[in-house]
Amino acid sequence: MVERTGLGEWAGQSLEELEACTAAHRGRVLDTVRVRAQFQARQSDQPRDRLGPPTDPVFRAAAIAADTFAALTLEPAEALSVSADWRGLPLAEIGLLRRHKNLTGHASRLVGLLPSGPARDRLVVWIDVRQRLP
């Protein structure tokens, strides 16, 4: 059996190969892959660093909100509708809902920094929706 250490090396492997490797290494390799995948997912789900000057917190909050909205591929109502029976969904759809939950994790802290307006209103909706996502 080939020792696999990089996350990309696992792409395209069959379930049987992954199970055999997990059994042979008593889960150590799989746990390493899981930790790396979670780290990479967190990094790719974070709003980008278009934050503006640190002396203007409203601009920074607006930029973060804009980045967040740009990264979201579902509207709040659609996310709620899809998540109603999430346990019966394919893993890819559950992953999409989890990604939206991760992308909106900072919304409750961000909403207080924004002035009243459409961006703030949209964040308030996502804060409520986020609590219902898997």
C-alpha positions in Angstrom: 0.0 0.0 0.0 1.3 3.4 -0.9 1.7 5.9 2.0 -0.4 9.0 1.2 0.4 12.2 3.0 -0.9 15.1 0.9 -4.7 15.9 0.8 -4.7 16.1 -3.0 -3.3 12.5 -3.2 -6.6 11.2 -1.9 -8.6 12.6 -4.8 -10.1 9.9 -6.9 -9.4 7.0 -4.5 -12.1 4.4 -4.1 -13.9 3.9 -0.9 -12.3 0.5 -0.6 -8.8 2.0 -0.8 -9.6 4.6 1.8 -11.2 2.0 4.1 -8.1 -0.3 3.7 -5.7 2.5 4.5 -7.8 3.5 7.5 -7.8 0.0 8.8 -4.1 -0.5 8.2 -3.2 2.7 10.0 -6.0 2.5 12.6 -7.5 5.8 11.4 -4.3 7.9 11.9 -3.9 8.8 8.2 -7.6 9.4 7.7 -7.7 11.7 10.8 -4.7 13.7 9.3 -6.6 14.0 6.0 -9.8 15.1 7.8 -7.9 17.8 9.8 -6.2 19.1 6.6 -9.5 19.1 4.7 -11.2 21.1 7.5 -8.3 23.6 7.6 -8.5 24.1 3.8 -12.3 24.4 3.9 -12.1 27.0 6.6 -9.5 29.0 4.7 -11.5 28.9 1.4 -14.8 29.8 3.2 -13.4 32.9 4.9 -14.2 36.3 3.4 -11.3 37.7 1.5 -9.0 40.4 2.8 -10.5 43.4 1.0 -10.9 45.3 4.2 -10.0 48.8 3.5 -8.3 51.2 5.9 -8.3 50.1 9.5 -9.4 53.6 10.6 -12.8 53.2 9.1 -14.7 50.2 10.7 -17.9 50.9 8.7 -16.0 50.6 5.4 -14.3 47.5 6.6 -17.6 46.0 7.7 -19.2 46.9 4.3 -16.3 45.3 2.4 -16.6 42.1 4.5 -20.3 42.0 4.0 -19.9 42.5 0.3 -17.3 39.7 0.1 -19.6 37.4 2.1 -22.6 38.0 -0.1 -20.4 37.5 -3.2 -19.4 34.1 -1.9 -22.9 32.9 -1.1 -24.5 30.9 -3.9 -27.9 30.4 -2.3 -30.5 33.0 -1.2 -31.7 32.7 2.4 -35.1 31.4 1.4 -33.5 28.8 -0.8 -31.1 27.7 1.9 -34.0 27.3 4.3 -36.1 25.3 1.8 -33.2 22.9 1.0 -32.3 22.4 4.6 -35.8 21.5 5.8 -35.1 17.8 5.3 -31.3 18.0 5.2 -30.7 14.4 6.6 -32.1 13.0 3.4 -29.9 15.1 1.1 -26.9 14.0 -0.9 -23.6 14.8 0.8 -22.8 17.5 -1.8 -25.9 19.4 -0.9 -25.3 19.0 2.8 -21.8 20.3 2.1 -23.2 23.3 0.3 -25.4 24.1 3.3 -22.5 23.7 5.7 -20.4 26.1 3.5 -23.1 28.7 3.7 -23.2 28.2 7.5 -19.4 28.7 7.6 -19.5 31.7 5.3 -22.1 33.4 7.6 -20.5 32.6 10.9 -19.2 36.1 11.4 -22.6 37.7 10.5 -23.7 38.3 14.1 -20.5 40.2 14.9 -20.6 42.1 11.6 -24.2 43.3 11.7 -23.5 45.7 14.6 -20.8 47.4 12.6 -23.0 48.2 9.7 -25.3 51.2 9.4 -29.0 50.6 8.6 -29.5 49.5 5.0 -29.8 46.6 2.6 -26.5 44.9 3.6 -27.4 45.0 7.3 -30.9 43.8 6.6 -29.6 40.9 4.5 -27.2 39.9 7.3 -30.0 39.8 9.8 -31.9 37.4 7.6 -28.8 35.2 7.2 -28.2 35.2 11.0 -31.7 33.7 11.4 -31.2 31.2 8.5 -27.8 30.1 9.7 -29.3 28.8 13.0 -31.4 26.4 11.0 -28.6 25.0 8.7 -26.9 21.7 9.4 
